[in-house]
Amino acid sequence: MPATKKKSEKEDPCWSGYTQEGMKTKDGKKVPNCVPEKKSASKKG
């Protein structure tokens, strides 16, 4: 029987500090589009 992840754990395909923003195509495959998390709103002056 193959090992499975716990259902209670949130499955996050991105590294720590990154968040998924939809999907993108890479080498003909759909992969998660992971972008750095925004700590605060950017201020434009």
PDB file of N, CA, C and O in Angstrom:
ATOM      1  N   MET A   1       0.845  -1.188   0.000  1.00  0.00           N
ATOM      2  CA  MET A   1       0.000   0.000   0.000  1.00  0.00           C
ATOM      3  C   MET A   1       0.885   1.245   0.000  1.00  0.00           C
ATOM      4  O   MET A   1       1.756   1.369   0.861  1.00  0.00           O
ATOM      5  N   PRO A   2       0.685   2.179  -0.951  1.00  0.00           N
ATOM      6  CA  PRO A   2       1.548   3.362  -1.028  1.00  0.00           C
ATOM      7  C   PRO A   2       1.299   4.327   0.129  1.00  0.00           C
ATOM      8  O   PRO A   2       0.185   4.438   0.642  1.00  0.00           O
ATOM      9  N   ALA A   3       2.350   5.011   0.519  1.00  0.00           N
ATOM     10  CA  ALA A   3       2.236   6.001   1.588  1.00  0.00           C
ATOM     11  C   ALA A   3       1.482   7.226   1.075  1.00  0.00           C
ATOM     12  O   ALA A   3       1.685   7.659  -0.060  1.00  0.00           O
ATOM     13  N   THR A   4       0.619   7.776   1.909  1.00  0.00           N
ATOM     14  CA  THR A   4      -0.141   8.964   1.528  1.00  0.00           C
ATOM     15  C   THR A   4       0.066  10.057   2.563  1.00  0.00           C
ATOM     16  O   THR A   4       0.379   9.791   3.724  1.00  0.00           O
ATOM     17  N   LYS A   5      -0.116  11.287   2.115  1.00  0.00           N
ATOM     18  CA  LYS A   5      -0.007  12.413   3.035  1.00  0.00           C
ATOM     19  C   LYS A   5      -1.245  12.484   3.911  1.00  0.00           C
ATOM     20  O   LYS A   5      -2.321  12.028   3.522  1.00  0.00           O
ATOM     21  N   LYS A   6      -1.088  13.052   5.083  1.00  0.00           N
ATOM     22  CA  LYS A   6      -2.233  13.225   5.978  1.00  0.00           C
ATOM     23  C   LYS A   6      -3.230  14.188   5.350  1.00  0.00           C
ATOM     24  O   LYS A   6      -2.846  15.209   4.781  1.00  0.00           O
ATOM     25  N   LYS A   7      -4.491  13.861   5.455  1.00  0.00           N
ATOM     26  CA  LYS A   7      -5.543  14.708   4.891  1.00  0.00           C
ATOM     27  C   LYS A   7      -5.629  16.033   5.650  1.00  0.00           C
ATOM     28  O   LYS A   7      -6.053  17.042   5.086  1.00  0.00           O
ATOM     29  N   SER A   8      -5.232  16.037   6.920  1.00  0.00           N
ATOM     30  CA  SER A   8      -5.334  17.255   7.724  1.00  0.00           C
ATOM     31  C   SER A   8      -4.294  18.299   7.311  1.00  0.00           C
ATOM     32  O   SER A   8      -4.486  19.496   7.527  1.00  0.00           O
ATOM     33  N   GLU A   9      -3.198  17.837   6.718  1.00  0.00           N
ATOM     34  CA  GLU A   9      -2.167  18.783   6.271  1.00  0.00           C
ATOM     35  C   GLU A   9      -2.625  19.481   5.007  1.00  0.00           C
ATOM     36  O   GLU A   9      -3.170  18.853   4.099  1.00  0.00           O
ATOM     37  N   LYS A  10      -2.402  20.779   4.953  1.00  0.00           N
ATOM     38  CA  LYS A  10      -2.724  21.544   3.743  1.00  0.00           C
ATOM     39  C   LYS A  10      -1.678  21.218   2.694  1.00  0.00           C
ATOM     40  O   LYS A  10      -0.480  21.362   2.936  1.00  0.00           O
ATOM     41  N   GLU A  11      -2.129  20.780   1.532  1.00  0.00           N
ATOM     42  CA  GLU A  11      -1.187  20.483   0.456  1.00  0.00           C
ATOM     43  C   GLU A  11      -0.803  21.778  -0.237  1.00  0.00           C
ATOM     44  O   GLU A  11      -1.621  22.390  -0.925  1.00  0.00           O
ATOM     45  N   ASP A  12       0.442  22.194  -0.055  1.00  0.00           N
ATOM     46  CA  ASP A  12       0.941  23.432  -0.662  1.00  0.00           C
ATOM     47  C   ASP A  12       2.131  23.075  -1.532  1.00  0.00           C
ATOM     48  O   ASP A  12       3.173  22.671  -1.016  1.00  0.00           O
ATOM     49  N   PRO A  13       1.994  23.217  -2.842  1.00  0.00           N
ATOM     50  CA  PRO A  13       3.080  22.838  -3.742  1.00  0.00           C
ATOM     51  C   PRO A  13       4.250  23.819  -3.722  1.00  0.00           C
ATOM     52  O   PRO A  13       5.301  23.536  -4.298  1.00  0.00           O
ATOM     53  N   CYS A  14       4.081  24.964  -3.068  1.00  0.00           N
ATOM     54  CA  CYS A  14       5.109  26.008  -3.079  1.00  0.00           C
ATOM     55  C   CYS A  14       6.000  25.927  -1.842  1.00  0.00           C
ATOM     56  O   CYS A  14       5.616  25.370  -0.813  1.00  0.00           O
ATOM     57  N   TRP A  15       7.183  26.488  -1.967  1.00  0.00           N
ATOM     58  CA  TRP A  15       8.114  26.558  -0.857  1.00  0.00           C
ATOM     59  C   TRP A  15       7.603  27.512   0.209  1.00  0.00           C
ATOM     60  O   TRP A  15       6.679  28.289  -0.031  1.00  0.00           O
ATOM     61  N   SER A  16       8.204  27.449   1.377  1.00  0.00           N
ATOM     62  CA  SER A  16       7.883  28.375   2.449  1.00  0.00           C
ATOM     63  C   SER A  16       8.211  29.797   1.993  1.00  0.00           C
ATOM     64  O   SER A  16       9.282  30.043   1.440  1.00  0.00           O
ATOM     65  N   GLY A  17       7.289  30.726   2.227  1.00  0.00           N
ATOM     66  CA  GLY A  17       7.498  32.101   1.795  1.00  0.00           C
ATOM     67  C   GLY A  17       6.929  32.394   0.419  1.00  0.00           C
ATOM     68  O   GLY A  17       7.004  33.526  -0.058  1.00  0.00           O
ATOM     69  N   TYR A  18       6.358  31.378  -0.226  1.00  0.00           N
ATOM     70  CA  TYR A  18       5.751  31.539  -1.542  1.00  0.00           C
ATOM     71  C   TYR A  18       4.296  31.111  -1.493  1.00  0.00           C
ATOM     72  O   TYR A  18       3.909  30.265  -0.687  1.00  0.00           O
ATOM     73  N   THR A  19       3.500  31.703  -2.360  1.00  0.00           N
ATOM     74  CA  THR A  19       2.086  31.364  -2.439  1.00  0.00           C
ATOM     75  C   THR A  19       1.720  31.053  -3.886  1.00  0.00           C
ATOM     76  O   THR A  19       2.321  31.588  -4.818  1.00  0.00           O
ATOM     77  N   GLN A  20       0.727  30.183  -4.061  1.00  0.00           N
ATOM     78  CA  GLN A  20       0.339  29.787  -5.415  1.00  0.00           C
ATOM     79  C   GLN A  20      -0.609  30.807  -6.013  1.00  0.00           C
ATOM     80  O   GLN A  20      -1.623  31.154  -5.408  1.00  0.00           O
ATOM     81  N   GLU A  21      -0.275  31.288  -7.206  1.00  0.00           N
ATOM     82  CA  GLU A  21      -1.103  32.234  -7.955  1.00  0.00           C
ATOM     83  C   GLU A  21      -1.530  31.574  -9.253  1.00  0.00           C
ATOM     84  O   GLU A  21      -1.073  31.961 -10.329  1.00  0.00           O
ATOM     85  N   GLY A  22      -2.399  30.586  -9.160  1.00  0.00           N
ATOM     86  CA  GLY A  22      -2.889  29.905 -10.352  1.00  0.00           C
ATOM     87  C   GLY A  22      -1.894  28.888 -10.892  1.00  0.00           C
ATOM     88  O   GLY A  22      -1.022  28.402 -10.172  1.00  0.00           O
ATOM     89  N   MET A  23      -2.046  28.575 -12.192  1.00  0.00           N
ATOM     90  CA  MET A  23      -1.199  27.584 -12.841  1.00  0.00           C
ATOM     91  C   MET A  23      -0.500  28.215 -14.048  1.00  0.00           C
ATOM     92  O   MET A  23      -0.968  29.208 -14.604  1.00  0.00           O
ATOM     93  N   LYS A  24       0.623  27.622 -14.438  1.00  0.00           N
ATOM     94  CA  LYS A  24       1.336  28.059 -15.632  1.00  0.00           C
ATOM     95  C   LYS A  24       1.782  26.823 -16.405  1.00  0.00           C
ATOM     96  O   LYS A  24       1.775  25.713 -15.871  1.00  0.00           O
ATOM     97  N   THR A  25       2.167  27.016 -17.650  1.00  0.00           N
ATOM     98  CA  THR A  25       2.635  25.915 -18.482  1.00  0.00           C
ATOM     99  C   THR A  25       4.154  25.948 -18.538  1.00  0.00           C
ATOM    100  O   THR A  25       4.756  26.971 -18.864  1.00  0.00           O
ATOM    101  N   LYS A  26       4.767  24.808 -18.213  1.00  0.00           N
ATOM    102  CA  LYS A  26       6.225  24.689 -18.249  1.00  0.00           C
ATOM    103  C   LYS A  26       6.561  23.376 -18.940  1.00  0.00           C
ATOM    104  O   LYS A  26       6.142  22.311 -18.486  1.00  0.00           O
ATOM    105  N   ASP A  27       7.303  23.441 -20.014  1.00  0.00           N
ATOM    106  CA  ASP A  27       7.673  22.255 -20.798  1.00  0.00           C
ATOM    107  C   ASP A  27       6.445  21.446 -21.206  1.00  0.00           C
ATOM    108  O   ASP A  27       6.485  20.216 -21.230  1.00  0.00           O
ATOM    109  N   GLY A  28       5.346  22.145 -21.530  1.00  0.00           N
ATOM    110  CA  GLY A  28       4.134  21.480 -21.981  1.00  0.00           C
ATOM    111  C   GLY A  28       3.279  20.889 -20.879  1.00  0.00           C
ATOM    112  O   GLY A  28       2.285  20.220 -21.162  1.00  0.00           O
ATOM    113  N   LYS A  29       3.649  21.124 -19.614  1.00  0.00           N
ATOM    114  CA  LYS A  29       2.885  20.607 -18.479  1.00  0.00           C
ATOM    115  C   LYS A  29       2.349  21.755 -17.654  1.00  0.00           C
ATOM    116  O   LYS A  29       2.972  22.813 -17.575  1.00  0.00           O
ATOM    117  N   LYS A  30       1.189  21.552 -17.033  1.00  0.00           N
ATOM    118  CA  LYS A  30       0.630  22.556 -16.124  1.00  0.00           C
ATOM    119  C   LYS A  30       1.290  22.383 -14.762  1.00  0.00           C
ATOM    120  O   LYS A  30       1.293  21.287 -14.200  1.00  0.00           O
ATOM    121  N   VAL A  31       1.847  23.466 -14.238  1.00  0.00           N
ATOM    122  CA  VAL A  31       2.507  23.443 -12.935  1.00  0.00           C
ATOM    123  C   VAL A  31       2.016  24.627 -12.102  1.00  0.00           C
ATOM    124  O   VAL A  31       1.558  25.622 -12.663  1.00  0.00           O
ATOM    125  N   PRO A  32       2.104  24.536 -10.768  1.00  0.00           N
ATOM    126  CA  PRO A  32       1.695  25.665  -9.930  1.00  0.00           C
ATOM    127  C   PRO A  32       2.583  26.873 -10.175  1.00  0.00           C
ATOM    128  O   PRO A  32       3.797  26.740 -10.330  1.00  0.00           O
ATOM    129  N   ASN A  33       1.969  28.062 -10.209  1.00  0.00           N
ATOM    130  CA  ASN A  33       2.713  29.301 -10.367  1.00  0.00           C
ATOM    131  C   ASN A  33       2.954  29.870  -8.976  1.00  0.00           C
ATOM    132  O   ASN A  33       2.081  30.531  -8.414  1.00  0.00           O
ATOM    133  N   CYS A  34       4.136  29.615  -8.418  1.00  0.00           N
ATOM    134  CA  CYS A  34       4.474  30.071  -7.073  1.00  0.00           C
ATOM    135  C   CYS A  34       5.186  31.418  -7.140  1.00  0.00           C
ATOM    136  O   CYS A  34       6.172  31.574  -7.862  1.00  0.00           O
ATOM    137  N   VAL A  35       4.680  32.387  -6.385  1.00  0.00           N
ATOM    138  CA  VAL A  35       5.259  33.725  -6.348  1.00  0.00           C
ATOM    139  C   VAL A  35       5.576  34.087  -4.899  1.00  0.00           C
ATOM    140  O   VAL A  35       4.918  33.593  -3.984  1.00  0.00           O
ATOM    141  N   PRO A  36       6.572  34.938  -4.680  1.00  0.00           N
ATOM    142  CA  PRO A  36       6.898  35.347  -3.310  1.00  0.00           C
ATOM    143  C   PRO A  36       5.701  36.010  -2.652  1.00  0.00           C
ATOM    144  O   PRO A  36       4.979  36.781  -3.284  1.00  0.00           O
ATOM    145  N   GLU A  37       5.494  35.699  -1.355  1.00  0.00           N
ATOM    146  CA  GLU A  37       4.399  36.332  -0.616  1.00  0.00           C
ATOM    147  C   GLU A  37       4.703  37.801  -0.422  1.00  0.00           C
ATOM    148  O   GLU A  37       5.854  38.196  -0.241  1.00  0.00           O
ATOM    149  N   LYS A  38       3.656  38.600  -0.462  1.00  0.00           N
ATOM    150  CA  LYS A  38       3.805  40.040  -0.237  1.00  0.00           C
ATOM    151  C   LYS A  38       3.581  40.295   1.249  1.00  0.00           C
ATOM    152  O   LYS A  38       2.506  40.021   1.783  1.00  0.00           O
ATOM    153  N   LYS A  39       4.596  40.815   1.900  1.00  0.00           N
ATOM    154  CA  LYS A  39       4.517  41.076   3.342  1.00  0.00           C
ATOM    155  C   LYS A  39       3.584  42.245   3.636  1.00  0.00           C
ATOM    156  O   LYS A  39       2.791  42.202   4.577  1.00  0.00           O
ATOM    157  N   SER A  40       3.688  43.284   2.823  1.00  0.00           N
ATOM    158  CA  SER A  40       2.843  44.470   3.023  1.00  0.00           C
ATOM    159  C   SER A  40       2.532  45.094   1.655  1.00  0.00           C
ATOM    160  O   SER A  40       3.191  44.801   0.658  1.00  0.00           O
ATOM    161  N   ALA A  41       1.535  45.938   1.637  1.00  0.00           N
ATOM    162  CA  ALA A  41       1.167  46.608   0.381  1.00  0.00           C
ATOM    163  C   ALA A  41       2.289  47.531  -0.059  1.00  0.00           C
ATOM    164  O   ALA A  41       2.854  48.267   0.749  1.00  0.00           O
ATOM    165  N   SER A  42       2.604  47.487  -1.335  1.00  0.00           N
ATOM    166  CA  SER A  42       3.669  48.355  -1.838  1.00  0.00           C
ATOM    167  C   SER A  42       3.153  49.783  -1.937  1.00  0.00           C
ATOM    168  O   SER A  42       2.018  50.027  -2.345  1.00  0.00           O
ATOM    169  N   LYS A  43       4.007  50.713  -1.555  1.00  0.00           N
ATOM    170  CA  LYS A  43       3.618  52.132  -1.583  1.00  0.00           C
ATOM    171  C   LYS A  43       4.256  52.787  -2.790  1.00  0.00           C
ATOM    172  O   LYS A  43       5.477  52.771  -2.942  1.00  0.00           O
ATOM    173  N   LYS A  44       3.441  53.355  -3.637  1.00  0.00           N
ATOM    174  CA  LYS A  44       3.946  54.075  -4.808  1.00  0.00           C
ATOM    175  C   LYS A  44       3.822  55.557  -4.543  1.00  0.00           C
ATOM    176  O   LYS A  44       2.740  56.047  -4.220  1.00  0.00           O
ATOM    177  N   GLY A  45       4.923  56.272  -4.678  1.00  0.00           N
ATOM    178  CA  GLY A  45       4.916  57.682  -4.330  1.00  0.00           C
ATOM    179  C   GLY A  45       4.923  58.510  -5.509  1.00  0.00           C
ATOM    180  O   GLY A  45       4.919  59.736  -5.403  1.00  0.00           O
TER     181      GLY A  45
END
